Amino acid sequence: QVQLVESGGGLVQAGGSLRLSCLASGRTFRTYGMGWFRQAPGKERDFVAHISKDGSTYYSDSVKGRFTISRNNAKNTLYLQMNSLKSEDTAVYYCAARATPSEEYDYWGQGTQVTVSS
């Protein structure tokens, strides 16, 4: 029902910025809660940020104050603005969607690599 495609990853120096995008297909994007997750090599996939269908946001402590999640429902697109990047932010970043609050995410993108050099 929903396909998600991330883009915008790449190589950036520590202290720099990067903006990730997630384009969603389907006719119900504006009704989905959306999230960003990341997975570093050899580690579990971790929560980064969430934005509800009404625009409320929630962040993990590790990125709070540095990252901003947003959405443009007219464009069916989710964003993650990443500032003050650290080497620890290096990971594959995934966007995800869920139709029902407080339940598991239903759809996942393929991921985009973010590498932060020291």
Secondary structure as UniProt FT lines:
FT   STRAND          4..7
FT   STRAND          10..13
FT   TURN            14..15
FT   STRAND          18..24
FT   HELIX           29..31
FT   STRAND          33..39
FT   TURN            41..42
FT   STRAND          45..51
FT   TURN            53..54
FT   STRAND          57..59
FT   TURN            61..66
FT   STRAND          67..72
FT   HELIX           73..75
FT   STRAND          77..82
FT   HELIX           87..89
FT   STRAND          91..98
FT   TURN            101..102
FT   STRAND          107..108
FT   STRAND          112..117
//
